[in-house]
Amino acid sequence: MTTRKYTAQDKEEAFTMFSQNWSFNDIAKEMNKRYAGKMSKSTVNRWAINEEWEARRAKVLEEVRDVTDRKASTSIARAVTMGQELQDIFGTQIKEGMEIRPQDAYLWTKMLINLETAMEARDVLIDEVAQLTAEAMDKAGIPKQKQASFAQHYTEMIRNLKGTSDD
């Protein structure tokens, strides 16, 4: 009987599952289903160690967080700038004794509501990511102690992201 030679694509597929918090055992089972093989969890574990999957996953998560944060920040910054421009326009109109048209007031109000909604959406996303992460860790069989440690670090990072503190 010949043994299957695993390709770089096989390893990449296994890493993708690992990145989604699958256990080594579940990865091996899934790979065996897909390719009718005899992969063991120790093979997946060896790949993870040799190819430094933990560090790679952390780097990918950091990149995703950075891109998401940049996009959210850019979007919010644009909304703030537009709100400030509208405020300046209204300030000038009021100082010059000009009438403020209802549609202008409506647009300004709508812009402020959109800005507020963007901030709320960001907070909802943060909460949702925290909840999904907890569910994924439970599914992956990660011990509660490690989950608690993750939650503590995650909370600290989010506080820094939001610019808040416990003070």
Residue, then its C-alpha position, 0 to 999 in steps of 0.5 A: m500500500t502506498t502512502r499519500k504524499y501531501t502537497a503544499q495545497d493540502k497543507e494550505e487547506a489544513f492551515t485554513m481550517f486551523s485559522q478558523n480554530w479547527s482542532f488538529n483532530d477535526i482537520a485530519k478527519e475533514m482531510n480524510k473525508r475529502y481525500a479518502g486518506k489516513m491522515s492523523k492529527s499528529t501529521v497536522n500537529r507536525w505541520a503546525i509546528n514546522e510551519e509556525w501556524e500559530a504565528r502565521r494565524a496571529k499575523v493574518l488576524e492582525e492584518v485583518r484587524d488593521v485593514t478593518d480598522r483603517k477602513a472604519s476609521t477612514s469612513i468615520a473620518r470622512a463622515v466627521t469631515m462632512g459633518q464639520e463642513l456642514q456645521d461651518i456652512f450653517g454657522t456662516q449662514i447664521k452669522e450672516g443672517m441668512e435663512i437656513r433652508p429646511q432641506d439643508a437642515y435635513l441633510w445636516t441632521k441625516m449626516l449626523i445620524n449616519l455618523e452616529t450609526a457608523m460608530e454604533a455599527r463599529d461597536v456592534l461589530i466588535d461585540e459580534v466578533a467577541q461572541l463568535t470568537a468565544e463560540a469558535m473557541d468552545k467548538a475547538g475545545i479550547p480550555k476555559q482558562k485559555q479562553a479567559s486569557f484570550a478575552q482579557h487580552y482582547t478586551e485590552m486591545i479593544r479598549n486601546l482601539k476605542g481610546t477608552s480606559d478603566d479610569 
